[in-house]
Amino acid sequence: MNISPIIARAIRGETTESVHRGHIVVLRNGDPIAALGDPSTVTFSRSSIKAFQAIPFLASGAADDLGFTDEEIALACASHSGEPFHVEAAGSMLRKAGLREEDLGCGPHPPFHEESAADLIRAGKKPRRIHNNCSGKHAAMLAHASHIGADTSKYLDPSSPVQKEIKKTISLFSGVPESEIAMGIDGCSAPNFALPLSSLAYAYANLIDPPDSFGEAVATAANKIVGAAMKHPEYVGGSYRLDTKVMRALPGRIVCKVGAEGVWLAGIPETQGGSIAIALKIEDGNDDRARPAVAVELLRKLGLMTEEAEEAIGEFSPMALKDRNDSVVGKVEPVLEGLKL
């Protein structure tokens, strides 16, 4: 049995307290140039593939017909924090499509944004479906179903036209035949897909540089999504969130998306030598310390971290461990010596 490599470790004082193993794949122009662990590891993509879940909606012409803004397109691909501007954008998407919040199939949860969650409590209000971090994705799926005359009450059914188009799109971008894509149900109740990590990286390579064979409508949709996310990164995540901070730190240079259980995908369209795509999986599913520490170090290794970027997101890697008095007592550091870029 092969043991996955350690790619991050938590150090308290001078002693390693715990480790995180994982897998990394880096592509240039769609071809592998570096890896750690096993690129063939199959993992659920979770929210990292929201761009591909939105592409059929845009390619159908629905977003243009309904007058969706760039901010709303970015929210369709988001795991948002439930801040007021996120909630307003999701509501606007529903109104433009003639739909109601009650039509959303995602369950309610408190906003990830602590201040927004506290505001709800102070107002004596309960979280609603529209506060769900996936409400933008669901609003787009619902709008797509309505636009093509499908049953909006069944838009999450894997056999629905909307979900069939999504799976077809993921197959197209990843290169994995539909029959080989495993499916499960995500935390927001939408179908989700498990693919080899290398295929997820390939999907992002195609997202930032869609080939002509995909057709004009699909390529245009991919370009719009990348452009909207880069232009409005605050809608993709929110205050304090990894994706938002990374895209703000490297404006116009990177598009990226986290997925639950330690997944992170990124695309860098313009670099010396061509475009770059990255797929990362933290094996134990750690989202809050190992993933950001490794992600930012990968950007360093690729030579993307400017002085401004270091100031904005350098604190993620290494990440300070603090006690209850806010004193630094250790760190979480990446361990990527074996990755040659």
N, C-alpha and C positions, 0 to 999 in steps of 0.2 A: 504493500500500500504506500503510495507516494504522499508525503506530507507537504502541504502547501507552504510556501515561504512566508516568513514574518515580514510584513511590509510597514508595520508601525508598532511602537512600544511605548508604554506609559512608565515613566521613571519618577519615583518619589525619593527626594534626596539624591543619593547616588546609586540607588538600587532599582533594577527593573522590577516593576510590580505586576505588570500584565503585558500581553502581546496580542497583536491582531494579525492574522494571516489573510492572504488574499491573492487576487489575480489581476494582472494589468495587461492590456493589449494596446499598442500604438501603431497606427497605420500612417503611411505617407502616400498620398495619391491613391489610396485604396489598397496599398500593399503593405504587409507587416514589416516593421523595421525594428521592433523591440517588444519584449514580453517578459513578464515574471509570472510564475505559477503556470497554470494550464489554460491556454486560450480557448480550449474546447469545453471548458466548464459551462454547464447549462445553468442559467439562472433566470428567475422571473425578472422581467424588465421593469415592472412596477411603473412608477410615474416617469421614468426616463424616456419612455417612448410616446409621450403625449403629443409631440409634434406629428408623429405618424397617424395618431388617432384623429388629428384635426385635418390632415391633408385631404381626405375624401370630401369633407365638408367644403373646403375652399375650392377643390377641383370641380365640384358640382356646380359652382357658380353661386351657391347660396349666400356666401359671405358678401359678395359684391351686390347681389340683388337686395339683401337686407340692409346694406349700408353699414356693415361692421367696420369699426375703426381699427387702426393698428393696435391700439391698447387692448381692444376686445379680442383681436386675433392672438395677441400675446397671452391673454388670460385663458384662451382656449387651450393653451399648451402649458398651463401653470399648475404648480402646487402652491397656491397663494396663502398668505398669512391671515386672511380674513380681516384686513384693515378696511376702513370705510370706503376707500377708493376701489378696492377689490370687489366689495359687496355691491357697490353702485354699478360697476361695469358688468358684473354678472346679471344684475337686474335689468340693465339696459339691453343686454343680449336677448334675454327672455322676452322683454316687451317688444323689441323689434320683430321677433318671430311670432308674436301673438300668443305667447305661452305664459304660464304662471309658475311661480316658485314651487307650488305643489306638484308640478309636473316633474320636478327633479327627482331622480331615482337614487341620489346619494343621501346617506343619513346625516343628521346634524352632528356637529361637534364644536366645542369652543374654538374661537380663533387661535391660531398659533401665536399671533401677536399678543403679548401679555397685556399691553395697555388696552387693546381693543376688547380682550376677554374681560378685563376688569371693568371696563365701561359698561358691558352688558350686565354684569353682576350688580353694579351700582344702580343701574336703571331698572333692576328687577326683571330683566328679560332673560329668556332662555335662548341658547344657540339654535339657529334654524338651518335648514338644508343649504341655504345660500352661503352660510359661513363655512361650509365644508371646503377644504382646500382644493377639491376637484370640481367645484360648482361651475367654473368656467368651461371645463372640458365637457361636462354634462349638458350645459346650456348649448354648446356647439353641436353635440350629438343630437339633442332634441330638435334644434333648428334644422339640422340636416334631414332628420326624419320627416319633419313637417314639410320641408321644401320639396321632397320627392314623393310626398303623399303616402308615406309609410305610417303605420300605427305608432303614435308617439308613446302610447302606454307600454309598448313592448320594445322600446329602443335599446334596452340592455340585453335582450335575448340574443344569444349567440347566433340564432338563425335569422335575426332581423336583417334587412338590407343594409342598415348602417354598420352593424358589426361585421357582416360579411365583407363589406368594402374595406373596413379597417384591417381585417386579417389579410386580405389580398394586398393591401398597401404595405404592410409589414413584411410580407413575403417578398414583394417586389424590391423593397429597399435593402433588406437583409440578405437576399439571395437564398433563403431557406424555403423549400417547398411548403405550401400550406399544410400538406398532410404530415409534415414532420415538426410542425410547431405545436408544442404542448400548450394547453390552456388551463387557466384557473380563474378564480374570481378575486378581484382586487378588493382592498378595504373599502372602496367607494361603491362596491357592488357591480362595477363594470368588468367585462371580460378582460383578462390580462394574459400575457404570453411569455413562455419560457424559451429562450434561444441560447445558443453558444455565445460566450462573451465576444469572441472574434466576429460573429455575425452582427452583434449589436454595434460594434465599432464600424463595421462595413456599412451598416445602415446609416450611421452618422456621416460617414464619408460621402455617401450618396445624397444625404440631406443637404450638405453644404456645397455639393457639386453634382447635381442630378444629371445623369447622362441623357442625351437626346432621345434614346430609345424609350424613355419613360413617357414621352409625349409632352406636348406643350402645357396642357392643363395641370398635370402633376408637377412638372418642373416649376411652373409659375407659382403654384401653391407652396412648394418647398421654399422657394426664394422669398415669398411674402412672409412666411413664418419665421425664417431666419432673420430677415430684416426687422420684423416687428419685435422679436425677442431682443435683438441687439439695441434697438432704438428705445425700448421700454422695458428694461430688465426688472424694474420694480414690480411689474405686473406678473412676471414669471415666478417670483418668490415673494419678496417683500423686505421690509426693514430687517436687518441683521441676518438675512438668509444667505447661504453660500452662493447660489447661482447669481442672485442679484448683485452681491458684492464683487464676485469675480468679473461679471460682464461690465460692471461700472468701472472696475479697476483697469480693465483692458477694453475700452470703448471701441466698438466696431471691429474688434479683432477675434472675438470668441463667442460661440453660442454653446451653452451647456445646460444640463438638466439632471437633477438628482432623481433617484428612485429609492423607495423604502428598502430596508435591509441592505444598506451599504452599496448601492449601485450609483455610478456617476458616468455620464456620457458627455463628451465635449467634441466640438469641431472648431478648428482654426482654419478659416478659408485661405488666408494669404500668409505664407511663411517662405523663407528662403528654401527653395527646393520643392515647394508645392504645399498642398493642403495637408492638414494633420487631423486625424480622428483618434480619440482616446476612449477606451472602455475600462472601467474600474469596478471591481467587486470586492468588498470587505467580507471575508468568509463568514465571520460571526454576526454580520448584519449591523455592525456599529455605524450609526449615522452621524453622531454629533462630535466625535473627536478624531477617530482614525481616518474617516473619509476626507474631511477638510485638510488634515495634515498631509495626507498623501497627494491629494489633488493639487494643492498649491506647490508642493515640491516637484510634481511632474511639470508644472508650468515653468518652474525655475530651470529644470533640466533641459527644457526645450528653448531656453533663452528668451522667454516672453516677459519675465518679471522686470519691468522698468522700476526706477526709483519711486515713481508715483504708485505703481502697483504694490511694491513692497510696503509702502506706508499704509496702503489701504487694506491689504489682505495678508501681509507677511505674518501677522499675529496668529494666523491659523496654523503656521508650520515653521518651527515647532509651536505647539499650543501650550500656553501656561496652565499648569494645575494649581489651583488656589484653595486655601482653607477658608473657613467661615469668616475669618477676619479679612478676607480678600488679599492675603499675603501669598506670594508665589512659593510653592513648596515642591514643585516638580514640573514635568513637561510631558507632552505627548509628541514624539518625534517620528518622522518617516524613516524607513529603513529601505532605501532603494539603491544600495551600492551595486547590486547585481544587474541593474537596468542600464544598458548602454544606449545612449541616444546621440 
